[in-house]
Amino acid sequence: MGMVPGMSLHLTGTLWHMLDDQSLDAIADAALRLLTKSGARIEHNSMLARLEAAGCHVDRSAQRCYFSEKLLTDAVTAFSPKDNRSSATVPGHWHRNLRLRQTGSHPHLLEWPHCRRRLATAQDVRDMVKLAHVADDFDTVGQALTCAQIAPAVEPIWNAVTRMELTNKPLSGGEVLYPQTVPYLAELERIYGGGKKVYLMANCDFAIAPLIFSARAVGCMIEKSRCGVSHAPGTMPISGMSAPVTIAGTAAIATAELLAGWAMYFLLDPALETGGAVCSGALDMRTSQACFGSPQALLQNIATVEVCRRKFGMMVWPAVNYADGKTPGIRTTYEKMLPLIAAPMIGYGNLMSDGLLSAGQDYCPVQHLLELDFLRGLGRFCDGFEVNAQTLAVELMEQVIRGQHDGFLETDHTMAHFRAEQWYPKWLEHSAWAGDAVEQEAEAKLLDRMAAYCREAIAKYEPPKVDQEKLGAAKELLKRAEVELKDVAAKR
């Protein structure tokens, strides 16, 4: 039998549409009406002046801008990519050998087994760097925690320099809350990158729903633009609280905030790459808790993504990893897996893989590793399978059928192929029922093993060789920032 061409699984074809054309137009029209008729509060005089010069009506006393349709149209026309990614494809990082990257800037560390959350200390930050450096599960060391002991305007700089000192794995950045921090991080990127482009700060700046852009957020937009950081407005409306309780109304608010962000970025630098993020929530009327991992929040996010893509040609990332689980375990992982049902409507973006708990308030390394196990299972599915003479094994099947083998387990074919064909999770167990007592404690025991793995990795840490010249320059930059930014928080 000749070889059959190899086959592998690919998610291909046009993205599914959740909205019909009438609904799409209605949400887009509502967003445009909000911006042109009611306007947005822009708490930044310099930006208001830019908007006024661009033809928008500005009420300086109310700090309100009524956007012109021309500016909004010019912005999305300039920023929309030629390829609007209307096809669904499996992201390249979804594969069975996936490794983690630390992301976010979580204020609390939550440790297993006591599940006590606390504000992150400098030692906590160092320990998470050591974990990511030692454990092969991580390929990038990011700002997983924000240190409460460092001045907020200085902390992202201190955090990056600390990671430069403790690891030689690639670094990534976190959120920036103060405009004054941005130039220092841009300079640090040049030091660390040594001529290569690296990213030590997140590019996203969020509005405050409904349609409020704080002086600090706009200031960050301006400074990032000056430093060549790509544009990415963010929107986080909560239905029933900062947006209508209805999914359609919340999607309209979110779309309007993104459009306003793109208009302001357009006036700053129309040449920079542009995207966006939507991370909506829904108010639980029983508990008064904002929920970000709910089906309705997912619907709001996907509706916003679809309106921006189909109506305005803009790519928006839905924050599908922003879940509400408070402790590590299967429940939180379920919440983060739920957005898989929307994959045919998204076609791109990340899923889980950040260890986030309590809607971004906490970081838990045990949860992070649990997510990796699930994602590697998903990656095995996305890897697909090959169809050829060896994998079909027709002759072997005939031999077993004729009684030449007692079964397939004993054959050389099984030994040769089982590793490539099957998924073997690192932590989850494939086992039979072991009795009531064992099964009742199974999940806790699983998390115990993962927590021990984290502690052992931190204990095994040995300082790597790092570029001392770069590190010295970075530390000098940090010293300067500590002096020059010490009063920033007091002045805001």
C-alpha positions in Angstrom: 0.0 0.0 0.0 1.4 3.4 -0.9 1.7 6.4 1.4 -1.5 8.5 1.7 -0.7 12.3 2.0 -0.4 13.4 5.6 -3.5 14.8 7.1 -3.7 17.2 10.1 -6.5 19.0 11.8 -7.1 22.7 10.9 -9.9 25.0 11.8 -10.5 26.6 8.5 -13.2 28.6 6.7 -15.0 31.8 7.3 -15.7 32.8 10.9 -19.2 32.1 12.1 -21.5 35.2 12.5 -23.3 35.6 15.8 -25.1 38.7 14.6 -27.3 39.1 11.5 -26.8 42.2 9.3 -29.7 44.1 10.9 -28.4 43.5 14.5 -24.8 44.4 13.4 -25.9 47.7 11.9 -28.1 48.5 15.0 -25.3 48.1 17.5 -22.8 50.1 15.3 -25.4 52.9 14.7 -26.1 53.1 18.5 -22.3 53.4 19.2 -21.9 56.2 16.6 -25.0 58.0 18.0 -23.6 57.9 21.5 -20.3 59.4 20.4 -21.7 62.1 18.1 -24.8 63.1 20.2 -23.9 62.5 23.8 -20.1 62.5 23.5 -17.4 61.2 25.8 -15.8 62.7 28.8 -12.1 63.3 28.1 -10.3 64.5 31.2 -7.3 65.8 29.4 -7.1 69.4 28.1 -4.4 68.7 25.5 -6.4 65.8 24.0 -9.5 68.0 24.0 -7.6 70.6 22.0 -6.5 68.0 19.5 -10.1 66.8 19.1 -11.4 70.3 18.7 -8.8 71.1 16.0 -9.9 67.9 14.2 -13.4 69.2 13.9 -15.1 67.8 17.0 -17.4 69.9 19.1 -15.8 70.3 22.5 -17.4 71.6 25.8 -14.3 72.5 27.8 -16.2 73.2 31.0 -17.7 69.7 31.0 -14.6 68.1 29.5 -16.8 66.6 26.9 -16.1 65.8 23.3 -18.8 65.2 20.7 -17.0 63.3 18.0 -17.4 64.1 14.4 -18.4 61.2 12.1 -15.6 62.2 9.7 -12.9 61.7 12.4 -14.3 58.3 13.4 -14.4 57.3 9.8 -10.9 58.6 9.1 -9.5 56.7 12.1 -10.9 53.3 11.3 -10.1 53.7 7.6 -6.5 54.4 8.5 -6.1 51.7 11.1 -8.1 48.8 9.6 -5.8 46.2 8.2 -6.0 45.0 4.6 -6.5 41.4 5.9 -9.4 41.6 8.3 -8.8 38.0 9.4 -12.2 36.8 8.4 -11.0 33.2 8.4 -10.9 30.9 11.4 -7.5 29.4 12.1 -6.0 27.5 14.9 -3.5 29.8 16.7 0.0 28.7 16.2 0.7 28.5 20.0 -2.0 25.8 20.5 0.0 22.7 20.4 0.8 19.8 22.7 4.2 21.1 23.7 2.8 24.5 24.7 4.7 26.4 27.3 3.6 29.3 29.5 4.3 33.0 29.7 3.6 35.1 32.7 1.3 38.0 32.0 -0.8 40.6 33.8 0.1 42.7 36.8 -1.8 41.0 39.6 -1.8 42.8 43.0 -2.3 39.7 45.2 -0.5 36.3 45.4 -2.8 33.4 46.3 -1.0 30.2 47.6 -2.3 26.7 47.9 -3.3 25.0 50.1 -4.6 27.6 52.6 -5.9 29.9 49.7 -4.9 33.0 51.7 -4.5 36.0 49.4 -2.1 38.8 50.3 -0.6 41.9 48.6 2.5 40.8 46.8 5.9 41.6 48.4 9.2 42.1 46.7 10.2 38.5 47.7 7.0 37.2 46.1 7.9 38.9 42.9 11.4 37.4 43.0 10.0 33.9 43.8 7.7 33.9 40.8 10.6 35.0 38.6 12.7 32.1 40.0 9.8 29.7 39.4 9.5 30.7 35.8 13.2 30.6 35.3 13.7 27.1 36.7 10.5 25.4 35.5 10.6 24.2 31.9 6.8 24.9 31.8 7.6 28.6 31.2 9.3 30.2 28.2 8.7 33.8 29.1 9.0 35.6 32.4 6.5 38.4 32.7 5.1 40.7 35.4 2.9 38.2 37.1 2.7 40.2 40.3 2.8 43.9 41.2 4.8 44.6 44.3 2.9 46.6 47.0 6.1 47.7 48.6 7.3 49.8 45.6 5.9 53.2 44.6 3.3 52.5 41.9 4.9 54.8 39.3 8.3 53.1 39.8 7.1 49.5 40.3 6.9 48.5 36.6 10.5 49.7 36.1 11.7 48.0 39.3 9.8 44.8 38.3 11.5 44.7 34.9 15.0 45.3 36.3 14.4 42.6 38.9 13.6 40.1 36.3 16.6 41.2 34.2 18.8 40.4 37.1 17.2 37.0 38.0 16.7 35.3 34.7 18.0 35.0 31.2 14.7 33.8 29.8 12.8 36.3 27.6 10.9 39.0 29.5 7.5 40.5 28.8 5.7 43.5 30.3 2.7 44.5 32.4 0.3 47.3 32.9 1.4 50.9 33.2 -0.8 53.2 35.4 1.2 56.5 35.2 2.2 58.4 32.0 5.4 59.4 33.7 6.5 55.7 33.8 6.3 55.2 30.1 9.5 56.9 28.9 11.6 55.0 31.5 10.2 51.7 30.3 10.8 52.7 26.7 14.4 53.4 27.5 14.6 50.1 29.4 13.3 48.3 26.4 16.2 49.8 24.4 18.7 48.8 27.0 17.3 45.2 27.3 16.7 44.7 23.6 20.1 45.8 22.5 18.8 46.8 19.0 16.0 44.2 19.0 12.4 45.2 19.6 11.1 44.0 23.0 8.0 44.8 25.0 8.2 45.6 28.7 4.8 47.4 28.9 1.3 46.5 27.9 -0.1 48.6 25.1 -3.7 48.7 26.3 -5.3 51.7 28.0 -8.9 51.2 29.3 -11.8 53.6 29.3 -14.1 53.9 32.3 -17.6 53.0 31.3 -19.7 54.7 30.2 -17.5 56.7 27.9 -15.0 58.3 30.4 -11.3 58.7 29.5 -9.4 59.7 32.6 -6.5 62.1 32.5 -4.1 59.3 33.5 -5.3 56.9 30.8 -5.1 59.6 28.1 -1.7 60.6 29.4 -0.5 57.0 29.0 -1.9 56.9 25.5 0.0 60.1 24.6 3.3 58.9 26.1 3.1 55.4 24.6 2.4 57.0 21.2 5.5 59.2 21.6 7.5 56.1 22.4 6.2 54.1 19.4 4.1 51.7 21.4 1.2 50.2 19.3 -2.3 51.6 19.9 -4.8 49.4 21.8 -7.8 51.0 23.5 -9.6 48.8 26.0 -13.2 48.7 27.2 -14.6 47.1 30.3 -18.3 47.9 30.7 -20.4 45.9 33.3 -23.9 45.3 32.2 -26.5 46.4 34.8 -24.0 48.8 36.4 -21.9 50.8 34.0 -23.8 49.8 30.9 -27.4 48.7 30.2 -28.3 45.3 31.6 -28.9 44.1 28.1 -26.2 42.4 26.0 -26.9 44.6 23.0 -26.7 47.8 24.9 -23.4 46.8 26.6 -21.9 45.9 23.2 -22.9 49.3 21.9 -21.1 51.0 24.9 -18.0 48.9 24.4 -17.9 49.6 20.6 -18.3 53.3 21.3 -15.4 53.4 23.7 -13.2 51.5 21.3 -14.1 53.9 18.4 -13.4 56.9 20.7 -10.0 55.4 21.6 -9.1 54.8 17.9 -10.0 58.4 17.1 -7.7 59.7 19.7 -4.9 57.4 18.7 -5.4 58.5 15.1 -4.7 62.1 16.1 -1.6 61.0 18.0 0.0 58.8 15.3 -1.9 57.2 12.5 1.1 55.1 11.4 1.3 52.9 14.5 -0.1 49.4 14.6 -3.6 49.3 16.2 -5.8 46.8 17.9 -8.2 46.8 20.9 -9.4 44.8 23.8 -12.9 44.1 25.3 -13.3 42.7 28.7 -16.9 43.2 29.7 -18.7 41.9 32.7 -22.2 41.4 34.0 -23.6 42.4 37.4 -25.1 39.4 39.3 -28.3 40.8 40.7 -28.4 38.2 43.4 -25.0 39.0 44.9 -24.1 42.5 43.4 -20.9 40.9 42.1 -19.5 41.8 38.7 -18.9 38.6 36.8 -16.5 38.4 33.8 -16.5 34.7 33.2 -20.2 34.3 32.6 -22.0 33.3 29.3 -23.6 36.8 29.0 -20.2 38.5 29.4 -18.8 36.2 26.6 -21.8 37.2 24.4 -21.1 40.9 25.0 -17.4 40.4 24.2 -18.1 38.4 21.0 -20.8 40.9 19.8 -18.3 43.7 20.3 -15.5 41.9 18.5 -17.9 41.1 15.6 -19.2 44.6 15.2 -15.7 46.0 15.2 -14.4 43.4 12.7 -17.4 43.3 10.3 -18.6 46.9 10.4 -15.4 48.8 11.0 -12.6 46.4 9.8 -10.9 46.6 13.2 -9.4 43.7 15.1 -10.4 43.5 18.8 -9.1 40.9 21.3 -11.8 39.5 23.7 -10.3 39.0 27.2 -11.7 35.4 27.4 -9.2 34.5 30.2 -10.8 37.0 32.7 -12.6 34.6 34.9 -14.2 34.9 38.4 -12.9 31.8 40.2 -11.5 32.7 43.5 -9.4 29.5 44.2 -7.4 27.2 42.0 -9.1 24.1 40.7 -11.4 22.6 38.2 -14.2 25.2 38.6 -11.9 28.1 37.7 -10.5 26.1 34.8 -14.0 25.4 33.6 -14.7 29.1 33.5 -11.6 29.7 31.4 -12.4 26.8 29.0 -16.0 28.1 28.4 -14.9 30.5 25.7 -13.9 27.6 23.6 -17.5 27.5 22.4 -16.9 30.9 20.7 -13.7 29.9 18.9 -15.4 29.7 15.5 -16.6 33.3 16.0 -13.2 34.6 17.3 -10.6 32.6 15.3 -7.7 34.2 17.1 -6.5 35.3 20.5 -5.4 33.6 23.8 -7.2 31.2 26.0 -6.4 30.9 29.8 -2.7 30.4 30.5 -2.2 33.2 33.0 -3.0 31.9 36.4 -5.5 34.7 37.0 -8.1 34.4 39.8 -10.8 36.8 41.1 -11.1 38.7 37.8 -7.5 39.7 37.7 -7.0 40.5 41.4 -4.9 37.4 42.2 -2.2 35.3 40.7 -1.8 31.6 41.6 1.1 29.6 40.1 -0.8 26.3 40.9 -3.8 27.5 38.8 -1.3 28.6 36.1 0.1 25.1 35.8 -3.3 23.5 35.9 -4.3 25.6 32.9 -1.3 24.5 31.1 -2.3 20.8 31.4 -5.7 21.6 29.9 -4.2 23.7 27.2 -1.8 21.0 26.2 -4.8 18.6 25.9 -6.4 21.2 23.6 -3.1 21.5 21.8 -3.1 17.7 21.2 -6.5 18.0 19.6 -5.3 20.9 17.4 -2.2 18.9 16.3 -4.6 16.5 14.5 -3.3 13.2 13.1 -1.7 11.7 10.0 -3.3 9.2 7.7 -0.8 6.9 6.0 0.1 3.2 5.7 1.8 3.1 9.1 -1.0 4.9 11.0 -3.8 2.9 9.3 -1.9 -0.3 10.1 -4.2 -2.5 7.9 -1.8 -5.4 7.8 -1.5 -5.4 11.6 -5.3 -5.3 12.0 -5.6 -8.3 9.7 -2.9 -10.2 11.8 -4.8 -9.5 15.0 -8.1 -10.5 13.5 -6.6 -13.8 12.2 -5.3 -14.5 15.7 -1.6 -14.0 15.0 -1.4 -11.6 18.0 -3.4 -11.7 21.3 -4.1 -8.0 20.8 -2.5 -4.7 19.9 -0.8 -3.9 23.2 2.0 -6.4 22.6 3.0 -5.2 19.2 6.0 -3.1 18.1 3.5 -0.8 16.3 2.0 0.3 19.6 5.4 0.9 21.1 6.4 2.9 18.0 3.4 5.2 17.9 1.8 5.6 21.3 3.7 8.7 22.3 2.9 10.6 19.1 -0.7 9.6 19.0 -1.7 10.0 22.6 -1.8 12.8 25.1 -0.2 12.2 28.5 -1.0 15.1 30.9 1.6 16.1 33.4 -0.7 16.5 36.3 -4.2 15.1 35.5 -4.5 11.4 36.0 -6.1 8.8 33.9 -7.1 6.2 36.5 -9.9 3.9 37.6 -12.1 4.6 40.6 -9.9 4.1 43.7 -12.6 4.3 46.4 -14.6 7.0 48.0 -11.9 8.4 50.3 -9.3 8.6 47.6 -11.7 10.3 45.1 -13.0 12.8 47.6 -9.5 14.1 48.1 -8.2 13.7 44.5 -8.4 17.3 43.4 -6.8 18.6 46.6 -4.0 16.0 46.3 -3.5 17.1 42.6 -3.1 20.7 43.7 -0.8 19.7 46.6 1.6 18.0 44.1 1.6 21.1 41.9 2.2 23.4 44.9 5.2 21.2 45.9 6.5 21.4 42.4 6.5 25.2 42.6 8.2 25.3 45.9 10.9 22.8 44.7 11.5 24.9 41.6 12.1 28.0 43.6 14.4 26.2 46.0 16.5 24.9 43.0 17.0 28.3 41.6 20.6 29.3 40.8 21.5 32.7 39.4 22.1 32.5 35.6 24.7 34.5 33.7 23.2 37.8 32.5 24.5 40.7 30.6 26.1 42.8 33.3 26.6 45.8 31.1 22.8 45.9 30.3 21.9 45.2 33.9 24.2 48.0 35.2 22.5 50.5 32.8 19.1 49.2 33.8 19.9 49.7 37.5 21.1 53.2 36.9 17.9 54.0 35.1 16.0 52.6 38.1 17.9 54.8 40.5 17.0 57.8 38.4 13.3 56.8 38.2 13.2 56.4 42.0 14.3 60.0 42.5 12.4 61.6 39.6 9.1 59.7 40.1 8.9 59.6 43.9 6.1 62.2 44.1 4.1 61.1 41.1 1.3 59.4 43.0 0.9 62.4 45.3 0.4 64.8 42.4 -2.3 62.9 40.5 
